């Protein structure tokens, strides 16, 4: 649909505001799933992805669309990293269109529904929203003349100011149609159409992860045939030759993965398709990896998160991950000559300088074993409504940090670029790291092979190593901004 369209056929508009600090485009699989489901029921929808309130053209286009279509409501996909941008957008829309129904969904709204209500939303759909949104639309079409007429109790997962429904909307993924990527407006971003889901949910209870509180704990999978049919579609219609499964734990059911691999091997259209996935140490075997490789597996992502046994115990990491088994998995992957992506997190509030040194040694040992190993190191960000956040936010003073501009200095972050985002998080100093810890975290990044370290990178690292604890309010921050501007 073009920006000048004036048809009244669209009933529902979905908006995903720009993520804080990210310039790229991420395929909005959740919104696409909802819109595909509604389109199957003859309900016309539109997605405005990467909406930017500071872009006058974006605002004008969106306002024109609202005015030229008789919308039942506007739905927003709310994440931790776009929550503040979303709330600011809702405030502007509410002022201009006071009578329009505004609905929040997505992981952040699911976790903190009252926050969304307090920031201007009329309703929140908690959990997987496909069927609940359909039921709401039918209700709005037939029975309701105003917001107050909506009975939230009759729709699963619906939450409002007057009825704080605690149920979560559920989904059986195999009952949903294959996602229609053609529903995206390609002028709004460059998308990787090779990303797909074979299942949703994660059964683990890591104390730092938002899975602990919302419907993502409930695992639901597509059938192996459905998975392979979508792979064939991506290959034929979108000329995709590399597919990434965005599942939290792809190998949760080894039987199911083996069936998927069997179907892949039997399909001529997938003969040259390569794919990658991520999984847990506990759900993988050598035999399974061999089958996956024979079916086109090229890249395997392993979420170690930490090499420290104390941290594993304190965070319940992957239900107490066994480090010996993790190392065995690494041996298997190297034996099969698969490409390996290892993700780790540093910056735990109890982590010492010696702990970081130990992590650095292990990282160096892994990188020296093979050039097929890539390591991604990120700094811990306290996610709301998790055990870790609840334990430390008052102690360290970062309560509701995602709602505060001082933590979201986007102009500063845009100057830093992708490599520096960890340093930006480090400068926020959620857990009041010492000078030595800040230096060690920065040094760890320098030791990760594959990162391009420019002069400006080294300058920034040096400044971080010698930084004060409150970089964002100091003269040092202004110096950093000045130094990196020319690069």
C-alpha positions as CSV (number, residue, x, y, z in Angstrom):
1,X,0.0,0.0,0.0
2,X,1.3,3.4,-0.9
3,X,1.6,6.4,1.3
4,X,-1.2,8.1,-0.6
5,X,-3.7,5.4,-0.3
6,X,-7.2,6.6,0.8
7,X,-9.1,3.4,0.8
8,X,-11.3,2.6,3.8
9,X,-10.6,-1.1,3.5
10,X,-7.9,-1.2,6.3
11,X,-9.5,-2.0,9.6
12,X,-6.4,-2.3,11.8
13,X,-3.1,-0.5,11.8
14,X,-0.1,-2.0,13.6
15,X,2.9,0.2,14.5
16,X,6.3,-0.9,15.7
17,X,8.4,2.1,16.8
18,X,12.1,2.2,16.1
19,X,14.3,0.3,18.6
20,X,16.5,2.5,20.6
21,X,20.1,2.5,19.3
22,X,19.6,0.2,16.3
23,X,19.7,1.5,12.7
24,X,18.9,-1.8,11.0
25,X,15.6,-3.5,10.3
26,X,14.5,-6.7,12.1
27,X,11.8,-8.8,10.5
28,X,8.7,-8.3,12.7
29,X,7.7,-11.9,12.9
30,X,5.2,-11.4,15.6
31,X,3.3,-8.6,13.8
32,X,3.5,-10.6,10.5
33,X,2.0,-13.6,12.2
34,X,-0.9,-11.6,13.6
35,X,-1.6,-9.8,10.3
36,X,-1.4,-13.1,8.4
37,X,-3.9,-14.6,10.8
38,X,-6.3,-11.6,10.4
39,X,-6.0,-11.5,6.7
40,X,-7.0,-15.2,6.6
41,X,-10.2,-14.1,8.3
42,X,-10.8,-11.3,5.7
43,X,-9.6,-8.5,7.9
44,X,-7.4,-6.0,6.2
45,X,-4.3,-4.8,8.1
46,X,-1.3,-2.6,7.6
47,X,2.1,-2.6,9.4
48,X,4.2,0.6,9.9
49,X,7.6,-0.7,10.9
50,X,10.5,1.3,12.4
51,X,8.2,4.3,13.0
52,X,10.3,7.3,14.0
53,X,8.5,10.1,15.9
54,X,11.4,12.5,15.1
55,X,10.9,12.1,11.3
56,X,8.3,14.6,10.1
57,X,7.6,12.5,7.0
58,X,6.9,9.4,9.0
59,X,4.6,11.3,11.3
60,X,2.7,13.0,8.3
61,X,2.4,9.7,6.5
62,X,1.0,7.9,9.6
63,X,-1.4,10.7,10.4
64,X,-2.7,10.8,6.8
65,X,-3.2,7.1,6.9
66,X,-5.2,7.3,10.2
67,X,-7.4,10.0,8.8
68,X,-8.1,8.2,5.5
69,X,-9.0,4.9,7.0
70,X,-11.8,3.9,9.4
71,X,-9.7,2.1,11.9
72,X,-11.1,-0.1,14.6
73,X,-7.9,0.4,16.6
74,X,-4.1,0.9,16.4
75,X,-2.0,-1.8,17.9
76,X,1.6,-1.3,19.0
77,X,4.3,-3.9,19.4
78,X,6.2,-2.9,22.6
79,X,9.7,-4.2,23.4
80,X,12.1,-3.1,26.2
81,X,14.2,-1.3,23.6
82,X,11.4,0.7,22.0
83,X,9.1,1.2,25.0
84,X,9.9,4.9,25.6
85,X,9.7,5.7,21.9
86,X,6.3,3.9,21.8
87,X,4.9,5.8,24.8
88,X,6.0,9.1,23.3
89,X,4.3,8.2,20.0
90,X,1.1,7.1,21.8
91,X,1.0,10.5,23.6
92,X,1.2,12.4,20.3
93,X,-1.4,10.2,18.7
94,X,-3.7,10.5,21.7
95,X,-3.5,14.2,21.6
96,X,-4.4,14.4,17.9
97,X,-7.0,11.5,17.9
98,X,-8.4,11.3,21.4
99,X,-11.1,8.8,20.6
100,X,-9.1,6.2,18.8
101,X,-8.6,2.9,20.6
102,X,-4.9,2.1,21.3
103,X,-3.8,-1.4,22.2
104,X,-0.4,-2.6,23.3
105,X,1.1,-6.0,22.8
106,X,4.5,-7.6,22.6
107,X,6.9,-8.9,25.3
108,X,7.4,-5.7,27.3
109,X,3.6,-4.9,27.4
110,X,3.0,-8.5,28.4
111,X,5.5,-8.2,31.3
112,X,4.4,-4.8,32.4
113,X,0.8,-4.3,31.3
114,X,0.0,-1.6,33.9
115,X,2.9,0.5,32.7
116,X,1.4,0.5,29.2
117,X,-2.0,1.6,30.6
118,X,-0.4,4.3,32.6
119,X,1.3,5.6,29.4
120,X,-1.9,6.1,27.4
121,X,-3.0,2.7,26.2
122,X,-6.6,1.6,26.5
123,X,-6.0,-2.1,26.4
124,X,-3.1,-4.6,26.6
125,X,-3.1,-8.1,25.1
126,X,-0.7,-10.2,27.1
127,X,0.9,-13.2,25.4
128,X,0.4,-14.5,21.9
129,X,-2.2,-12.3,20.4
130,X,-3.5,-13.8,17.1
131,X,-6.8,-15.3,18.3
132,X,-7.4,-12.7,21.0
133,X,-7.1,-9.8,18.5
134,X,-9.5,-11.6,16.1
135,X,-12.0,-12.0,18.9
136,X,-11.6,-8.3,19.9
137,X,-12.2,-7.2,16.3
138,X,-15.4,-9.2,16.0
139,X,-16.6,-7.7,19.2
140,X,-15.8,-4.2,18.1
141,X,-17.5,-4.8,14.8
142,X,-20.7,-6.1,16.2
143,X,-21.3,-5.1,19.8
144,X,-19.2,-2.2,21.1
145,X,-19.9,1.5,20.7
146,X,-17.2,2.7,23.1
147,X,-14.1,1.5,25.0
148,X,-16.2,1.0,28.2
149,X,-18.3,-1.6,26.4
150,X,-15.5,-4.0,26.0
151,X,-15.7,-7.0,28.4
152,X,-12.1,-8.0,28.9
153,X,-13.1,-11.2,30.6
154,X,-14.4,-12.7,27.4
155,X,-11.1,-12.4,25.6
156,X,-8.0,-14.3,26.7
157,X,-5.1,-12.1,27.7
158,X,-7.0,-8.8,27.5
159,X,-6.0,-6.3,30.3
160,X,-7.5,-2.9,31.0
161,X,-7.4,-0.2,33.7
162,X,-10.7,-1.4,35.2
163,X,-10.1,-5.1,34.9
164,X,-6.6,-6.3,35.4
165,X,-7.0,-9.6,33.8
166,X,-4.1,-11.9,34.7
167,X,-4.6,-14.6,32.0
168,X,-2.2,-14.9,29.1
169,X,-3.2,-15.4,25.5
170,X,-2.0,-18.7,24.3
171,X,-1.2,-20.0,20.8
172,X,-0.9,-23.4,19.1
173,X,1.7,-22.6,16.5
174,X,0.8,-25.4,14.2
175,X,-2.8,-24.0,13.9
176,X,-1.5,-20.7,12.5
177,X,-1.0,-20.1,8.8
178,X,2.4,-19.6,7.2
179,X,3.6,-16.1,7.7
180,X,3.1,-13.8,4.7
181,X,6.2,-11.6,4.3
182,X,4.5,-9.8,1.4
183,X,2.4,-7.9,4.0
184,X,5.5,-5.8,4.8
185,X,6.1,-2.4,3.3
186,X,9.6,-2.9,1.9
187,X,10.2,0.8,1.7
188,X,10.5,0.9,5.5
189,X,13.7,-1.2,5.7
190,X,16.0,-3.8,4.3
191,X,14.8,-7.1,5.7
192,X,16.4,-10.5,5.9
193,X,13.6,-12.7,4.7
194,X,15.6,-15.8,5.7
195,X,14.6,-15.6,9.4
196,X,11.9,-17.9,10.5
197,X,10.5,-19.6,13.6
198,X,9.9,-23.3,14.0
199,X,8.7,-23.0,17.6
200,X,8.1,-20.4,20.2
201,X,8.8,-20.4,23.9
202,X,11.6,-21.4,26.3
203,X,11.1,-23.8,29.3
204,X,14.1,-22.5,31.3
205,X,13.9,-20.2,34.3
206,X,17.0,-18.1,34.1
207,X,16.7,-15.3,36.6
208,X,17.9,-12.6,34.2
209,X,15.5,-13.4,31.4
210,X,12.1,-12.1,30.7
211,X,10.9,-15.6,29.8
212,X,10.4,-16.1,33.6
213,X,7.4,-13.9,33.7
214,X,5.5,-14.1,30.4
215,X,3.9,-16.5,28.0
216,X,7.2,-17.3,26.3
217,X,7.6,-20.0,28.9
218,X,4.9,-21.9,27.1
219,X,6.5,-23.9,24.3
220,X,4.5,-24.4,21.1
221,X,5.9,-25.9,17.9
222,X,5.1,-26.1,14.2
223,X,5.0,-29.5,12.6
224,X,8.2,-30.6,10.8
225,X,6.3,-30.6,7.5
226,X,5.1,-27.0,8.1
227,X,8.7,-25.9,8.9
228,X,10.1,-27.5,5.7
229,X,7.3,-26.1,3.6
230,X,8.2,-22.6,4.7
231,X,11.8,-23.2,3.9
232,X,10.8,-24.3,0.4
233,X,8.7,-21.1,0.0
234,X,11.6,-18.9,1.1
235,X,13.9,-20.6,-1.4
236,X,11.5,-20.4,-4.3
237,X,9.7,-17.1,-3.8
238,X,12.3,-15.0,-2.1
239,X,15.5,-16.7,-3.5
240,X,16.8,-17.3,0.1
241,X,19.8,-19.6,0.3
242,X,20.6,-19.2,4.0
243,X,18.0,-19.6,6.7
244,X,18.2,-18.6,10.4
245,X,15.9,-20.2,12.9
246,X,15.1,-17.6,15.6
247,X,13.9,-20.2,18.1
248,X,15.0,-19.9,21.7
249,X,16.0,-23.6,21.8
250,X,15.8,-25.2,18.4
251,X,16.7,-28.7,19.6
252,X,14.2,-28.8,22.5
253,X,12.7,-31.9,20.9
254,X,15.4,-34.0,19.3
255,X,12.8,-36.3,17.7
256,X,11.1,-33.3,16.0
257,X,14.5,-31.9,14.7
258,X,15.3,-35.3,13.2
259,X,12.0,-35.3,11.4
260,X,12.7,-31.8,10.1
261,X,16.2,-32.9,8.9
262,X,14.7,-36.0,7.2
263,X,12.2,-33.8,5.3
264,X,14.9,-31.3,4.3
265,X,17.1,-34.1,2.8
266,X,14.2,-35.4,0.8
267,X,13.4,-32.0,-0.8
268,X,15.4,-31.2,-4.0
269,X,14.5,-27.5,-3.6
270,X,16.5,-27.4,-0.4
271,X,19.6,-29.3,-1.6
272,X,21.8,-26.2,-1.5
273,X,20.1,-24.4,1.4
274,X,22.3,-23.7,4.4
275,X,20.8,-22.9,7.8
276,X,21.7,-22.0,11.3
277,X,20.1,-22.3,14.7
278,X,20.8,-21.8,18.4
279,X,20.2,-24.1,21.2
280,X,21.0,-25.2,24.8
281,X,23.8,-27.4,25.9
282,X,21.4,-29.9,27.5
283,X,19.3,-30.6,24.4
284,X,22.0,-31.6,21.9
285,X,23.8,-34.9,21.1
286,X,26.6,-35.7,18.7
287,X,24.3,-37.9,16.6
288,X,21.8,-35.1,16.3
289,X,24.4,-32.7,15.2
290,X,25.6,-35.1,12.5
291,X,22.0,-35.4,11.2
292,X,21.6,-31.6,11.2
293,X,24.8,-31.1,9.3
294,X,23.7,-33.6,6.7
295,X,20.6,-31.6,6.3
296,X,22.4,-28.3,5.7
297,X,23.3,-27.0,9.1
298,X,26.2,-24.6,8.7
299,X,26.3,-22.4,11.8
300,X,25.4,-23.4,15.4
301,X,24.9,-20.9,18.2
302,X,25.6,-21.9,21.7
303,X,24.4,-19.7,24.6
304,X,27.0,-20.3,27.3
305,X,26.1,-16.9,28.9
306,X,28.8,-17.5,31.5
307,X,31.8,-19.7,32.3
308,X,31.5,-19.0,36.0
309,X,29.9,-21.7,38.1
310,X,28.8,-19.3,40.8
311,X,27.0,-17.2,38.2
312,X,25.3,-20.4,36.8
313,X,24.1,-21.3,40.3
314,X,22.9,-17.8,41.1
315,X,21.1,-17.2,37.8
316,X,19.7,-20.8,37.4
317,X,21.4,-20.6,34.0
318,X,19.7,-23.0,31.6
319,X,18.6,-25.0,34.6
320,X,22.1,-25.2,36.0
321,X,24.2,-25.7,32.9
322,X,27.0,-28.3,33.1
323,X,30.2,-26.6,32.0
324,X,31.8,-30.0,31.2
325,X,28.9,-30.9,28.9
326,X,29.2,-27.4,27.3
327,X,32.9,-28.1,26.5
328,X,31.9,-31.5,25.2
329,X,29.4,-29.9,22.8
330,X,32.2,-27.5,21.6
331,X,34.4,-30.6,20.9
332,X,31.6,-32.2,18.9
333,X,31.0,-29.0,16.8
334,X,34.8,-28.7,16.1
335,X,35.0,-32.4,15.1
336,X,32.2,-31.8,12.6
337,X,33.9,-28.6,11.3
338,X,30.7,-26.6,11.9
339,X,30.9,-22.8,12.3
340,X,30.3,-21.9,15.9
341,X,28.8,-18.8,17.5
342,X,29.3,-18.6,21.3
343,X,27.4,-15.9,23.3
344,X,28.6,-14.8,26.7
345,X,27.4,-12.1,29.2
346,X,29.7,-10.2,31.5
347,X,28.9,-7.6,34.1
348,X,27.1,-9.6,36.7
349,X,26.7,-7.5,39.9
350,X,28.7,-10.0,41.9
351,X,31.4,-10.5,39.2
352,X,35.0,-9.7,40.3
353,X,38.0,-8.6,38.3
354,X,39.4,-12.1,38.8
355,X,36.2,-13.6,37.3
356,X,36.6,-11.4,34.2
357,X,40.2,-12.4,33.9
358,X,39.1,-16.0,34.0
359,X,36.5,-15.4,31.3
360,X,39.2,-13.7,29.2
361,X,41.5,-16.7,29.5
362,X,38.7,-19.1,28.4
363,X,37.8,-16.8,25.5
364,X,41.4,-16.8,24.3
365,X,41.7,-20.5,24.6
366,X,38.5,-21.0,22.6
367,X,39.6,-18.6,19.8
368,X,43.0,-20.3,19.6
369,X,41.4,-23.7,19.1
370,X,39.8,-22.8,15.7
371,X,39.1,-19.9,13.4
372,X,35.6,-21.3,13.0
373,X,34.7,-20.1,16.5
374,X,33.1,-16.6,16.8
375,X,32.4,-15.2,20.2
376,X,29.8,-12.5,21.0
377,X,30.3,-10.8,24.4
378,X,27.6,-8.5,25.7
379,X,27.2,-6.6,28.9
380,X,24.4,-7.6,31.3
381,X,21.3,-5.3,31.0
382,X,18.8,-5.6,33.8
383,X,15.5,-6.6,32.3
384,X,12.3,-5.6,34.2
385,X,10.2,-8.2,36.0
386,X,13.0,-10.6,36.4
387,X,14.5,-11.9,39.6
388,X,17.8,-10.2,38.9
389,X,16.1,-6.8,38.3
390,X,13.9,-7.1,41.4
391,X,16.9,-8.0,43.6
392,X,19.2,-5.1,42.5
393,X,17.3,-2.2,41.0
394,X,16.7,-0.4,44.3
395,X,20.2,-1.1,45.6
396,X,21.9,0.4,42.5
397,X,19.3,3.0,41.6
398,X,18.3,2.0,38.1
399,X,14.5,1.5,38.8
400,X,12.5,2.0,35.5
401,X,15.7,2.9,33.6
402,X,14.0,2.2,30.2
403,X,11.7,5.1,30.8
404,X,14.5,7.7,31.5
405,X,16.1,9.7,28.8
406,X,19.4,9.8,30.7
407,X,19.8,6.1,30.0
408,X,18.6,6.5,26.4
409,X,20.9,9.2,25.0
410,X,20.2,8.1,21.5
411,X,22.2,10.9,19.8
412,X,25.3,9.8,21.7
413,X,24.7,6.2,20.9
414,X,24.3,6.8,17.2
415,X,27.7,8.4,17.0
416,X,29.2,5.3,18.6
417,X,28.1,2.8,16.0
418,X,27.6,-1.0,16.4
419,X,31.0,-1.8,17.9
420,X,30.6,0.7,20.7
421,X,27.1,-0.3,22.0
422,X,28.5,-2.4,24.8
423,X,30.6,0.6,25.8
424,X,27.5,2.7,25.9
425,X,25.8,0.2,28.2
426,X,29.0,0.2,30.2
427,X,28.9,3.9,30.5
428,X,25.4,3.7,32.1
429,X,27.1,1.6,34.8
430,X,23.9,-0.1,36.1
431,X,25.8,-2.0,38.8
432,X,28.3,0.7,39.7
433,X,31.3,-1.1,38.4
434,X,34.7,-0.1,39.7
435,X,37.4,1.5,37.6
436,X,39.2,-1.8,37.3
437,X,36.0,-3.7,36.2
438,X,35.3,-1.1,33.5
439,X,38.8,-1.5,32.3
440,X,38.6,-5.3,32.3
441,X,35.3,-5.4,30.4
442,X,36.8,-3.1,27.8
443,X,39.9,-5.2,27.6
444,X,37.8,-8.3,27.1
445,X,36.2,-6.8,24.0
446,X,39.6,-6.1,22.5
447,X,40.5,-9.8,22.9
448,X,37.6,-11.0,20.9
449,X,38.8,-11.8,17.4
450,X,36.9,-10.6,14.4
451,X,36.2,-7.1,15.7
452,X,37.7,-4.3,13.7
453,X,39.5,-2.0,16.1
454,X,40.0,1.5,14.6
455,X,41.8,4.4,16.2
456,X,38.6,5.8,17.5
457,X,37.7,2.4,19.0
458,X,41.1,2.4,20.8
459,X,40.6,5.9,22.0
460,X,37.2,5.1,23.4
461,X,38.5,2.0,25.1
462,X,41.3,4.0,26.7
463,X,38.8,6.6,27.9
464,X,36.6,3.9,29.4
465,X,39.5,2.2,31.1
466,X,40.2,5.5,32.8
467,X,36.6,6.6,33.1
468,X,34.7,7.9,36.1
469,X,31.7,5.8,37.3
470,X,29.2,8.3,36.0
471,X,30.4,8.9,32.5
472,X,27.0,10.1,31.2
473,X,27.0,13.2,33.4
474,X,30.7,14.0,33.3
475,X,33.1,16.1,31.2
476,X,34.6,12.8,30.0
477,X,31.4,12.1,28.0
478,X,31.6,15.4,26.2
479,X,35.2,14.6,25.4
480,X,34.2,11.2,24.0
481,X,31.5,12.8,21.8
482,X,34.0,15.4,20.5
483,X,36.7,12.8,19.8
484,X,34.5,10.3,17.9
485,X,32.5,12.9,15.9
486,X,35.0,12.9,12.9
487,X,35.0,9.1,12.5
